[in-house]
Amino acid sequence: MDITRDIDLIARLLEIKKARATGPEALEMLVGVLAEPHPALAGAAIASISALSPMAVFPERLHDDTQAEGLGEEGLPGWLVGGCRGWGGLADLPSLIAGKAAPMLAPEAEVFLERAAVFQGAQRLIYKRLRGAGLDSHAALFRQKVLELRRKQFPAQVSLSATMACQLRCDFCIAEDSVAAAESLRSRPVTYDDAMALLDWMDAHGVKRLSLTGGEPTLYERVSDIIDEARKRGMEFYFSTNGLFGSAMLKKIIERRPLCVTMHLAPEITGARLEEFVSNARSLVEAGIYAVIRCNIVTPEDDYTRFLEAATASGIKEIRAAVAMPNSMRANAYVSAEHLKSYSRILASFAREADERCVLLVLTKPYPPCMLDEETAGRFLSNGSYETNCSIQKNGFSNNLVVYPDLSFSPCLGLNGRVSRRIVEYEGPRDASLAFIAPVRELMGEHLLEQCGSCPLSIGARCIGACLSYRADPPEFYGQHSHALRTHGPRTHGGS
């Protein structure tokens, strides 16, 4: 059905939009819309609830039943304080959802609870409220829906940096170690035997998704063979690239049908390089491959329109942006924590213009929501940015595992101090993650900014402010398991 011709549906959608504008008091009405049969209405309700209830959006990384009323409001924007007020009490969003579900019979309850399961920060409390109300069958059904959603959103996966070589030298690249280490790694790609050993290890432990990163993965001469071997094992794959590859590689990528191709549009990609980038992106889109543009905002004066223009020219409909962040080695240039606030205006303008061009702009790395105005925060809260831009704790802290050419590994690209033992020597990803769970948990408990201690979003380590790499101490991060190298000190960008 063409919803643009359904007058009643349009009227209901406008009602939802008006309700959202009234603020958190509209939550009860919006929860009611979640039970509506039409998916467009439910989708609009989910987006509106997400914008109005940040506690429900940010994933609960650590269990914590502290009530939001017990924290202060100093230094926090009104939209954030109002959106968190009452959380943990008898009239909060989880209570509204449990109350709405109570009289429902199985078929209606299944649809309603499946929709309610999308609120990651509310999942545990919704289950608790259902159990507390004696709705055990509803609680069991809700738990089932949550687990199904988690398996879909966060399947077991491993990222392989087959080579650290790259045609570009971006000073903000988080893949960089110290200069000496980076140059050494660039000359030592993964051996094919080691790549096959990794695939066998993944297959043996039920890991069916491979991400290829780097460096630039298309520079690895046997990247197509790795993909083919992964597919033989029933694995799906996606990868990140700078988009600078020839027609032969383009053909190989299209033939192998990746889930997604993330194309990093770096500052060095201009002129003929930009033409090649856009041409390759357009070819992927025309072939039905889902491609996105990945970009870094390096200064508050960056020209973000170049990313939008590249998206328009190539037919790409999603841009994943981040303010340049450090890796745990501090070997790259990055925006210091004290200057993050100066990037709020460019993010607001970028988000607004992306909307006008019908391009989805998401934050691919954490950015303090308290630094955003209400309109911009609402955009990012409702489009999924804050649900997935740091999922390191998923799958027993193994969700973001990055494996390097020598099969050493790290928790993620940002926390790139490597565990030196080869990952294939562990009994699966969760066993490997035991090497860093304790320090990563500790980092989650550290506040990035002064106001974090009084912010309701600190409950359950929902909001970590910015990447955990801002807090990491490179030399000691993994203790005896690490061969992390000391660096020559940070290179930071300030604000204006």
VEXDREN-2710 file (C-alpha; in Angstrom, 1 decimal):
% VEXDREN-2710
k/r/px/py/pz
1/MET/0.0/0.0/0.0
2/ASP/1.2/3.5/-0.9
3/ILE/1.0/5.3/2.5
4/THR/1.0/8.7/0.7
5/ARG/-2.6/7.9/-0.4
6/ASP/-3.9/6.6/2.9
7/ILE/-5.4/9.7/4.4
8/ASP/-6.2/8.0/7.7
9/LEU/-2.7/6.7/8.1
10/ILE/-1.2/10.1/7.4
11/ALA/-3.5/11.6/10.0
12/ARG/-2.3/9.1/12.6
13/LEU/1.3/9.7/11.7
14/LEU/0.8/13.4/12.2
15/GLU/-0.8/12.7/15.6
16/ILE/2.3/10.8/16.6
17/LYS/4.5/13.7/15.5
18/LYS/2.5/16.2/17.5
19/ALA/2.6/13.9/20.5
20/ARG/6.3/13.6/20.3
21/ALA/6.6/17.4/20.4
22/THR/4.8/17.5/23.7
23/GLY/7.7/15.7/25.4
24/PRO/7.9/12.6/27.7
25/GLU/4.3/13.0/28.9
26/ALA/3.4/11.5/25.5
27/LEU/5.0/8.1/26.3
28/GLU/1.8/6.4/27.5
29/MET/0.0/7.3/24.3
30/LEU/3.0/6.2/22.2
31/VAL/3.2/2.9/24.0
32/GLY/-0.4/2.3/23.1
33/VAL/0.5/2.9/19.4
34/LEU/3.1/0.1/19.6
35/ALA/0.1/-2.3/19.7
36/GLU/-1.4/-0.9/16.5
37/PRO/-1.4/-3.5/13.6
38/HIS/0.0/-1.1/11.0
39/PRO/3.8/-1.4/11.0
40/ALA/4.2/2.3/9.9
41/LEU/2.4/3.5/13.0
42/ALA/4.5/1.2/15.2
43/GLY/7.7/2.4/13.6
44/ALA/6.8/6.0/14.1
45/ALA/6.0/5.2/17.7
46/ILE/9.3/3.5/18.3
47/ALA/11.2/6.4/16.8
48/SER/9.3/8.9/19.0
49/ILE/9.8/6.8/22.1
50/SER/13.5/6.6/21.4
51/ALA/13.8/10.4/21.0
52/LEU/11.9/11.0/24.3
53/SER/13.4/8.2/26.5
54/PRO/17.2/8.1/26.2
55/MET/17.4/5.6/29.1
56/ALA/15.5/3.1/26.9
57/VAL/17.8/3.6/23.9
58/PHE/21.3/3.3/25.4
59/PRO/22.2/-0.3/26.0
60/GLU/22.6/-1.3/29.6
61/ARG/26.2/-2.5/29.7
62/LEU/26.2/-3.2/33.4
63/HIS/23.3/-4.2/35.6
64/ASP/22.3/-1.3/37.8
65/ASP/18.9/-0.6/39.4
66/THR/19.7/2.9/40.6
67/GLN/16.7/5.3/40.1
68/ALA/17.3/8.3/37.9
69/GLU/15.8/10.5/40.5
70/GLY/18.7/9.9/42.7
71/LEU/21.1/11.8/40.5
72/GLY/21.7/15.5/40.0
73/GLU/21.1/17.7/37.0
74/GLU/24.0/20.0/37.0
75/GLY/25.6/20.7/33.6
76/LEU/23.0/18.6/31.8
77/PRO/20.5/19.8/29.1
78/GLY/16.9/20.0/29.9
79/TRP/15.8/17.5/27.2
80/LEU/18.1/14.8/28.7
81/VAL/17.0/15.4/32.3
82/GLY/13.3/15.4/31.4
83/GLY/13.7/12.3/29.2
84/CYS/15.3/10.4/32.1
85/ARG/13.1/11.6/34.9
86/GLY/11.1/8.9/36.6
87/TRP/13.2/6.0/35.3
88/GLY/13.3/3.1/37.8
89/GLY/9.9/4.2/39.3
90/LEU/6.5/2.8/39.0
91/ALA/5.4/4.9/36.0
92/ASP/8.6/4.5/33.8
93/LEU/8.6/3.2/30.3
94/PRO/9.1/-0.5/31.3
95/SER/6.1/-0.2/33.6
96/LEU/4.0/1.4/30.9
97/ILE/4.9/-1.5/28.5
98/ALA/4.2/-4.2/31.1
99/GLY/0.9/-2.6/31.9
100/LYS/-0.1/-2.4/28.2
101/ALA/0.8/-6.1/27.7
102/ALA/-1.0/-7.4/30.7
103/PRO/-4.5/-7.9/29.2
104/MET/-3.2/-9.1/25.8
105/LEU/-3.7/-12.6/24.5
106/ALA/-0.9/-14.5/22.9
107/PRO/-1.1/-13.3/19.2
108/GLU/-1.4/-9.6/20.0
109/ALA/1.1/-9.9/22.9
110/GLU/3.7/-11.5/20.6
111/VAL/3.6/-8.6/18.1
112/PHE/3.6/-6.0/20.9
113/LEU/6.5/-7.5/22.9
114/GLU/8.6/-8.0/19.7
115/ARG/8.3/-4.3/19.1
116/ALA/9.1/-3.5/22.7
117/ALA/12.2/-5.6/22.6
118/VAL/14.0/-3.0/20.4
119/PHE/14.5/-0.8/23.5
120/GLN/17.9/-2.2/24.6
121/GLY/18.2/-0.1/27.7
122/ALA/14.8/-1.2/28.9
123/GLN/14.9/-4.9/28.1
124/ARG/15.9/-6.1/31.6
125/LEU/13.4/-3.9/33.4
126/ILE/10.6/-4.8/31.1
127/TYR/11.2/-8.5/31.8
128/LYS/11.4/-7.7/35.5
129/ARG/8.1/-5.7/35.5
130/LEU/6.3/-8.5/33.6
131/ARG/7.6/-11.1/36.1
132/GLY/6.7/-8.8/39.0
133/ALA/3.1/-8.5/37.7
134/GLY/2.8/-12.3/37.6
135/LEU/2.8/-12.3/33.7
136/ASP/5.2/-15.2/33.5
137/SER/4.1/-16.4/30.0
138/HIS/4.5/-12.8/28.7
139/ALA/7.9/-12.5/30.4
140/ALA/9.0/-15.7/28.7
141/LEU/7.8/-14.6/25.4
142/PHE/9.5/-11.2/25.8
143/ARG/12.8/-12.9/26.7
144/GLN/12.5/-15.0/23.6
145/LYS/12.0/-11.9/21.4
146/VAL/14.9/-10.2/23.0
147/LEU/17.2/-13.2/22.3
148/GLU/16.0/-13.4/18.7
149/LEU/16.7/-9.8/18.2
150/ARG/20.2/-10.0/19.8
151/ARG/21.1/-12.9/17.5
152/LYS/20.0/-10.9/14.5
153/GLN/21.6/-7.6/15.5
154/PHE/24.8/-9.1/17.0
155/PRO/25.7/-12.4/15.5
156/ALA/29.1/-13.9/16.4
157/GLN/31.7/-12.3/14.3
158/VAL/35.4/-11.6/13.9
159/SER/37.2/-8.8/12.0
160/LEU/40.4/-9.7/10.2
161/SER/43.0/-7.1/9.3
162/ALA/44.7/-9.2/6.6
163/THR/47.1/-6.4/5.9
164/MET/47.9/-3.1/7.5
165/ALA/49.1/-1.7/4.1
166/CYS/47.2/1.2/2.7
167/GLN/47.6/3.7/-0.1
168/LEU/46.7/6.6/2.2
169/ARG/48.4/8.0/5.3
170/CYS/45.5/9.5/7.3
171/ASP/46.9/10.9/10.5
172/PHE/43.7/10.2/12.4
173/CYS/43.5/6.5/11.4
174/ILE/42.7/4.4/14.5
175/ALA/44.4/1.4/12.9
176/GLU/47.8/3.0/13.5
177/ASP/50.2/1.7/16.2
178/SER/53.4/3.6/16.9
179/VAL/55.2/4.6/13.8
180/ALA/57.7/1.9/14.0
181/ALA/55.1/-0.8/14.6
182/ALA/52.9/0.4/11.8
183/GLU/55.7/0.3/9.2
184/SER/56.6/-3.2/10.4
185/LEU/53.1/-4.5/10.2
186/ARG/52.5/-3.0/6.7
187/SER/55.3/-5.2/5.4
188/ARG/53.9/-8.4/7.0
189/PRO/50.4/-9.3/5.8
190/VAL/48.7/-12.4/7.2
191/THR/50.0/-15.6/5.7
192/TYR/47.4/-17.6/3.8
193/ASP/47.9/-20.6/6.1
194/ASP/47.1/-18.4/9.1
195/ALA/44.1/-16.9/7.4
196/MET/42.8/-20.5/6.8
197/ALA/43.6/-21.4/10.4
198/LEU/41.5/-18.5/11.6
199/LEU/38.5/-19.5/9.3
200/ASP/38.8/-23.1/10.6
201/TRP/38.8/-21.7/14.2
202/MET/35.8/-19.5/13.5
203/ASP/33.9/-22.4/11.9
204/ALA/34.7/-24.8/14.8
205/HIS/33.2/-22.3/17.3
206/GLY/30.1/-21.3/15.3
207/VAL/31.3/-17.9/14.2
208/LYS/29.6/-17.3/10.8
209/ARG/30.3/-13.7/10.0
210/LEU/33.7/-12.3/8.9
211/SER/34.6/-8.6/8.6
212/LEU/37.6/-7.7/6.5
213/THR/39.4/-4.5/7.5
214/GLY/42.9/-3.2/7.8
215/GLY/44.8/-1.4/6.4
216/GLU/43.2/-1.7/3.0
217/PRO/41.9/-5.2/2.6
218/THR/41.8/-5.0/-1.2
219/LEU/45.6/-4.7/-1.2
220/TYR/45.9/-8.2/0.2
221/GLU/46.6/-10.3/-2.9
222/ARG/44.5/-13.3/-1.8
223/VAL/41.6/-11.5/-0.3
224/SER/39.2/-13.1/-2.9
225/ASP/40.5/-16.5/-1.8
226/ILE/39.8/-15.8/1.8
227/ILE/36.3/-14.7/1.0
228/ASP/35.7/-17.8/-1.1
229/GLU/37.0/-20.1/1.7
230/ALA/34.7/-18.2/4.2
231/ARG/31.7/-18.8/2.0
232/LYS/32.5/-22.5/1.6
233/ARG/32.2/-22.6/5.4
234/GLY/28.8/-21.0/5.3
235/MET/30.0/-17.6/6.4
236/GLU/28.7/-14.2/5.3
237/PHE/31.1/-11.3/5.1
238/TYR/31.4/-7.5/4.9
239/PHE/34.3/-5.2/4.7
240/SER/35.7/-1.7/5.0
241/THR/37.7/-0.1/2.2
242/ASN/38.9/3.3/1.0
243/GLY/37.2/2.6/-2.3
244/LEU/40.4/2.9/-4.3
245/PHE/40.4/-0.3/-6.3
246/GLY/40.3/-1.2/-10.0
247/SER/37.7/-2.8/-12.2
248/ALA/39.0/-6.3/-11.6
249/MET/38.6/-6.0/-7.8
250/LEU/35.2/-4.3/-8.2
251/LYS/34.0/-7.3/-10.3
252/LYS/35.3/-9.8/-7.6
253/ILE/33.5/-7.9/-4.9
254/ILE/30.2/-7.7/-6.7
255/GLU/30.4/-11.4/-7.6
256/ARG/30.9/-12.4/-3.9
257/ARG/27.9/-10.4/-2.7
258/PRO/29.1/-8.9/0.7
259/LEU/26.5/-7.9/3.3
260/CYS/27.8/-4.4/3.2
261/VAL/30.7/-2.4/1.9
262/THR/31.8/0.5/4.2
263/MET/33.7/3.1/2.0
264/HIS/35.9/5.4/4.0
265/LEU/36.0/8.8/2.3
266/ALA/39.3/10.2/3.7
267/PRO/40.6/13.8/3.2
268/GLU/43.3/12.5/0.8
269/ILE/40.6/11.3/-1.6
270/THR/40.2/14.2/-4.0
271/GLY/40.4/14.8/-7.7
272/ALA/40.9/11.6/-9.7
273/ARG/40.8/9.5/-6.5
274/LEU/37.4/10.9/-5.6
275/GLU/36.2/10.1/-9.1
276/GLU/37.3/6.5/-8.7
277/PHE/35.7/6.4/-5.2
278/VAL/32.4/7.6/-6.5
279/SER/32.5/5.4/-9.6
280/ASN/33.1/2.3/-7.5
281/ALA/30.4/3.3/-5.0
282/ARG/27.9/3.8/-7.8
283/SER/28.7/0.5/-9.3
284/LEU/28.2/-1.3/-6.0
285/VAL/24.9/0.4/-5.5
286/GLU/23.7/-0.4/-9.0
287/ALA/24.7/-4.0/-8.5
288/GLY/22.4/-4.2/-5.4
289/ILE/25.3/-4.2/-2.9
290/TYR/24.5/-2.2/0.3
291/ALA/27.3/0.4/0.5
292/VAL/27.7/3.2/3.0
293/ILE/30.1/6.1/3.3
294/ARG/32.2/6.3/6.5
295/CYS/33.7/9.7/7.3
296/ASN/35.6/11.4/10.2
297/ILE/35.1/14.9/11.3
298/VAL/38.5/16.2/12.1
299/THR/38.0/19.9/12.8
300/PRO/34.9/21.9/13.6
301/GLU/35.2/23.7/10.3
302/ASP/35.3/20.5/8.1
303/ASP/33.3/20.7/4.9
304/TYR/30.8/17.9/5.5
305/THR/29.0/18.7/2.3
306/ARG/31.6/16.7/0.4
307/PHE/30.4/13.5/2.0
308/LEU/26.8/14.4/1.2
309/GLU/27.7/15.2/-2.4
310/ALA/29.6/11.9/-2.8
311/ALA/26.6/10.1/-1.4
312/THR/24.2/11.8/-3.8
313/ALA/26.5/11.2/-6.8
314/SER/26.9/7.5/-6.0
315/GLY/23.3/6.7/-4.9
316/ILE/24.5/5.8/-1.4
317/LYS/21.7/6.4/1.2
318/GLU/23.7/6.1/4.5
319/ILE/26.7/8.0/6.0
320/ARG/28.4/6.8/9.1
321/ALA/30.2/9.6/10.8
322/ALA/32.5/10.1/13.8
323/VAL/34.5/12.8/15.4
324/ALA/38.2/11.7/15.1
325/MET/38.9/9.6/18.2
326/PRO/42.2/8.1/19.6
327/ASN/43.2/4.5/19.7
328/SER/44.5/3.2/23.0
329/MET/48.1/3.6/21.8
330/ARG/47.6/7.4/21.2
331/ALA/49.5/6.9/18.0
332/ASN/47.0/8.8/15.8
333/ALA/45.7/12.4/15.7
334/TYR/42.4/12.8/17.5
335/VAL/40.0/15.3/19.1
336/SER/40.7/15.7/22.8
337/ALA/37.9/15.1/25.2
338/GLU/37.9/18.8/26.4
339/HIS/37.3/19.9/22.8
340/LEU/34.4/17.5/21.9
341/LYS/31.8/20.1/22.7
342/SER/33.0/22.3/19.8
343/TYR/31.9/19.7/17.3
344/SER/28.2/19.8/18.3
345/ARG/27.4/22.5/15.8
346/ILE/28.9/20.8/12.8
347/LEU/27.1/17.5/13.8
348/ALA/23.8/19.4/14.0
349/SER/24.2/21.0/10.6
350/PHE/25.4/17.8/9.1
351/ALA/22.4/15.8/10.5
352/ARG/19.9/18.5/9.4
353/GLU/21.2/18.7/5.8
354/ALA/21.4/14.9/5.5
355/ASP/17.7/14.7/6.4
356/GLU/17.0/17.3/3.8
357/ARG/18.8/15.2/1.2
358/CYS/17.1/12.0/2.4
359/VAL/20.4/10.5/3.5
360/LEU/20.6/8.6/6.8
361/LEU/23.4/10.0/9.0
362/VAL/24.3/7.9/11.9
363/LEU/27.0/8.2/14.6
364/THR/29.3/5.2/14.2
365/LYS/31.3/6.1/17.3
366/PRO/30.1/7.4/20.7
367/TYR/29.7/11.1/21.1
368/PRO/28.4/12.7/24.4
369/PRO/24.7/13.2/23.9
370/CYS/24.7/16.0/26.5
371/MET/26.6/18.1/24.1
372/LEU/23.9/17.9/21.5
373/ASP/20.8/20.2/21.1
374/GLU/17.4/18.5/21.5
375/GLU/16.7/18.3/17.8
376/THR/20.0/16.7/16.9
377/ALA/19.9/14.3/19.9
378/GLY/16.4/13.3/18.8
379/ARG/17.7/12.4/15.4
380/PHE/20.5/10.2/16.6
381/LEU/18.4/8.6/19.4
382/SER/15.7/7.7/17.0
383/ASN/17.8/6.4/14.1
384/GLY/19.7/3.8/16.0
385/SER/23.0/5.6/16.4
386/TYR/23.3/5.2/20.2
387/GLU/22.1/1.5/20.2
388/THR/25.0/0.2/18.2
389/ASN/27.9/2.7/18.1
390/CYS/29.8/0.8/20.8
391/SER/28.7/-2.8/21.2
392/ILE/31.9/-4.1/22.7
393/GLN/30.1/-5.9/25.6
394/LYS/27.9/-8.0/23.3
395/ASN/28.5/-11.8/23.0
396/GLY/30.5/-11.9/26.2
397/PHE/32.7/-8.9/25.1
398/SER/33.7/-10.7/21.9
399/ASN/31.5/-8.8/19.5
400/ASN/34.2/-6.4/18.2
401/LEU/37.2/-8.7/18.1
402/VAL/39.9/-7.5/15.7
403/VAL/42.5/-10.0/14.5
404/TYR/45.8/-8.7/13.2
405/PRO/48.2/-10.3/10.5
406/ASP/50.1/-12.2/13.2
407/LEU/46.8/-13.5/14.7
408/SER/47.3/-11.4/17.8
409/PHE/44.0/-9.6/18.6
410/SER/42.3/-6.7/20.4
411/PRO/38.8/-6.0/21.8
412/CYS/38.1/-3.5/19.0
413/LEU/39.7/-1.1/16.6
414/GLY/39.9/1.7/19.2
415/LEU/41.3/-0.4/22.0
416/ASN/44.1/-1.7/19.8
417/GLY/46.7/-2.7/22.4
418/ARG/47.0/-6.3/21.2
419/VAL/46.9/-9.6/23.2
420/SER/50.0/-11.3/21.8
421/ARG/48.8/-14.9/22.1
422/ARG/47.4/-16.1/18.8
423/ILE/43.6/-16.1/18.9
424/VAL/43.4/-19.6/17.4
425/GLU/45.0/-21.0/20.6
426/TYR/41.8/-20.1/22.6
427/GLU/38.7/-22.2/23.0
428/GLY/36.5/-19.8/21.0
429/PRO/35.8/-16.0/21.0
430/ARG/34.4/-15.8/24.5
431/ASP/37.5/-17.6/25.9
432/ALA/39.7/-15.2/24.0
433/SER/37.8/-12.2/25.4
434/LEU/38.7/-13.3/29.0
435/ALA/42.1/-11.7/28.3
436/PHE/40.5/-8.2/28.4
437/ILE/37.1/-8.3/30.0
438/ALA/38.3/-7.1/33.4
439/PRO/40.1/-3.9/32.1
440/VAL/37.3/-3.1/29.6
441/ARG/34.7/-3.3/32.4
442/GLU/36.9/-1.0/34.4
443/LEU/37.0/1.5/31.6
444/MET/33.2/1.4/31.3
445/GLY/33.0/2.5/34.9
446/GLU/35.3/5.5/34.4
447/HIS/33.6/8.9/33.7
448/LEU/34.9/10.8/30.7
449/LEU/33.6/14.2/31.7
450/GLU/32.9/16.0/35.0
451/GLN/29.1/16.0/34.5
452/CYS/29.0/12.2/33.8
453/GLY/28.9/11.4/37.5
454/SER/25.5/13.2/37.9
455/CYS/24.0/12.0/34.6
456/PRO/21.2/9.4/34.7
457/LEU/22.7/7.8/31.6
458/SER/25.7/6.7/33.7
459/ILE/23.3/4.2/35.3
460/GLY/24.3/0.8/34.0
461/ALA/27.1/2.4/32.0
462/ARG/24.6/3.2/29.3
463/CYS/26.4/6.2/28.0
464/ILE/30.2/6.0/27.9
465/GLY/30.5/9.6/26.5
466/ALA/33.0/8.8/23.9
467/CYS/35.2/5.8/22.9
468/LEU/36.7/3.8/25.7
469/SER/40.1/4.5/24.1
470/TYR/40.0/8.0/25.7
471/ARG/40.5/6.3/29.1
472/ALA/42.9/3.4/28.2
473/ASP/46.4/3.4/29.6
474/PRO/48.4/1.7/26.7
475/PRO/51.4/0.2/28.5
476/GLU/49.4/-1.5/31.3
477/PHE/46.1/-2.1/29.7
478/TYR/46.3/-5.9/29.4
479/GLY/49.1/-6.6/31.9
480/GLN/51.3/-9.5/31.0
481/HIS/49.3/-10.5/27.9
482/SER/50.0/-7.3/26.0
483/HIS/52.8/-6.3/23.7
484/ALA/51.4/-2.8/23.4
485/LEU/54.1/-0.3/22.6
486/ARG/54.7/3.1/24.2
487/THR/54.2/6.0/21.9
488/HIS/55.7/9.4/21.3
489/GLY/52.7/11.1/22.9
490/PRO/49.2/12.2/21.7
491/ARG/48.6/14.3/18.7
492/THR/45.3/16.1/19.3
493/HIS/43.1/18.5/17.4
494/GLY/41.5/21.4/19.3
495/GLY/38.3/23.2/18.8
496/SER/37.4/26.8/18.0
END
